[in-house]
Amino acid sequence: MTQAGQDQKQELLKEHDQSLIFELSRSGRIAYSLPECDVPQRPVAELLPDYALRSEPAALPEVYEVDVIRHYTALSRRNFGVDNGFYPLGSCTMKYNPKVNEDVARYAGFAKIHPYQPEDSIQGAMELLYTLQNDLAALTGMDAVTLQPAAGAHGEWTGLMMIRSYHEARGERRNKVLVPDSSHGTNPASATVAGFETVTLPSTPQGLVDLDALRQAVGNDTAALMLTNPNTLGLFEKQIADIAAIVHEAGGLLYYDGANSNAIMGITRPGDMGFDVVHLNLHKTMSTPHGGGGPGAGPVGVKQRLIPYLPKPMVVRDPQGTYRWDREQGDSIGRVKAFYGNFGILVRAYAYIRSYGPDGLKRVSECAVLNANYMMHRLAPYFDLPYPGHCKHEFVMSGRNLKKFGVRTLDVAKRLLDFGYHPPTIYFPLNVEECIMIEPTETESKETLDGFIDTMIQISREAEENPELVMNAPYTTPVTRLDETTAARKPVLNCSCS
Ligand SMILES: *Cc1c(COP(=O)(O)O)cnc(C)c1O
């Protein structure tokens, strides 16, 4: 690292250390001032059993209220979110979420109701769920939708459990789920948890499903093929109708991983491509902020033949126009989430769909695809493009052309932090060397896209002219290169402050 870089880093670390709250602690300081309580109180020892009583006070910092506020505010500023800046995380869709949908989710009629309230007192909320089910079915080309699953992976598992019940009901023993080598890691994981064996399909050099390999792999043990289209490389599987026919002829079903639906809304539908099951991540495509660990929602849509297996309860509409919970178990796989799913997330998605309308949703996808292609074509001269041509909402580059300078994709990602950008997804999908996967999303202006592109070009020049600069980055963050292996193997989960 250069001397200037070293100095800057030391300076920054000092500044950050000063904000550490334990260093600010002075004996006797307290963070509140309230009038003496005049309600008679029983001693704590009377309220708690012996084993629950502390023998000495907790080792907490003794600080003023203002120090506590500044400490947590400083910590929150170290966090990076889509409201701070550009966040081109491929596959994950970190796009701006309109704040009006947050407002709607906080309406008392939605936020303050209780799931055990009588049906006649929550007809509005039930109508919202019912309408959302239908909207999502229309958007995906499916016949019915459950809103229960809490995340994408949860939706995958729910869909696979329905597929399992479907085959079992027909007296067939099908225990294999096929996934392409570019698939999201949750696909094989969900299949395994649902009791299947996974079979990985190789991609063609063009990054698409290899039809010959698929023909070889299917058989009377095939339960399903899990696919996303456009696939994880951002490429549209043009032979999807043939793929569907091969799987269906073998007696298997097609599962669509619609976690990221940013490329297809209003343009094409998994149901029309031949898929039997689809999940959506409302926390990627439809207005719920994500990345902080939840909550999310992963509704699952199914074709007619899988309807009997949908989780219960479902909201249904009687001929008189009243809504009620259908709790009839029948062949249902049962309940997969407490109550009816993460209701607040469903409200946001409803508001998002209704405010854009069908034309607006189509425009979202068109702009997402346009932005990705613009960025890919401007960056093409500076990085390796394993799959040139047109991409959909995201694209994959390789940093392998920088390896001759000693610079790797990880270094490029770290250097981006110095310019205030969240790095793109890197080293995923696994089938591309030194992979960089970029999803600009539809919500960014041309100026923002150009700013990021220019920075990437600058970093590629730095890699050539001053590789050390890139290899030692970042210089401006509180922590720099983390020992990720030790962090994963020996995590320190609490603050040992003494
Ligand atoms: C994000 C994602 C998932 C998993 O979604 P979670 O809500 O994180 O469980 C699955 N598949 C694809 C393609 C994704 O991008």
The ligand as an SDF file (V2000), in Angstrom:
LIG
                    3D

 15 15  0  0  0  0  0  0  0  0999 V2000
  -32.4250  -14.4110   -4.0810 C   0  0  0  0  0  0  0  0  0  0  0  0
  -32.6640  -15.5950   -4.8820 C   0  0  0  0  0  0  0  0  0  0  0  0
  -33.1930  -16.7590   -4.2900 C   0  0  0  0  0  0  0  0  0  0  0  0
  -33.4360  -16.9200   -2.7930 C   0  0  0  0  0  0  0  0  0  0  0  0
  -34.3240  -15.9940   -2.2390 O   0  0  0  0  0  0  0  0  0  0  0  0
  -34.3690  -15.7700   -0.6450 P   0  0  0  0  0  0  0  0  0  0  0  0
  -35.5280  -14.8740   -0.4060 O   0  0  0  0  0  0  0  0  0  0  0  0
  -33.0620  -15.1560   -0.2770 O   0  0  0  0  0  0  0  0  0  0  0  0
  -34.5430  -17.1000    0.0030 O   0  0  0  0  0  0  0  0  0  0  0  0
  -33.4420  -17.8330   -5.1100 C   0  0  0  0  0  0  0  0  0  0  0  0
  -33.1750  -17.7920   -6.4340 N   0  0  0  0  0  0  0  0  0  0  0  0
  -32.6620  -16.6950   -7.0420 C   0  0  0  0  0  0  0  0  0  0  0  0
  -32.3880  -16.7010   -8.5170 C   0  0  0  0  0  0  0  0  0  0  0  0
  -32.3820  -15.5540   -6.2830 C   0  0  0  0  0  0  0  0  0  0  0  0
  -31.8580  -14.4770   -6.8680 O   0  0  0  0  0  0  0  0  0  0  0  0
  1  2  1  0
  2  3  1  0
  2 14  2  0
  3  4  1  0
  3 10  2  0
  4  5  1  0
  5  6  1  0
  6  7  2  0
  6  8  1  0
  6  9  1  0
 10 11  1  0
 11 12  2  0
 12 13  1  0
 12 14  1  0
 14 15  1  0
M  END
$$$$
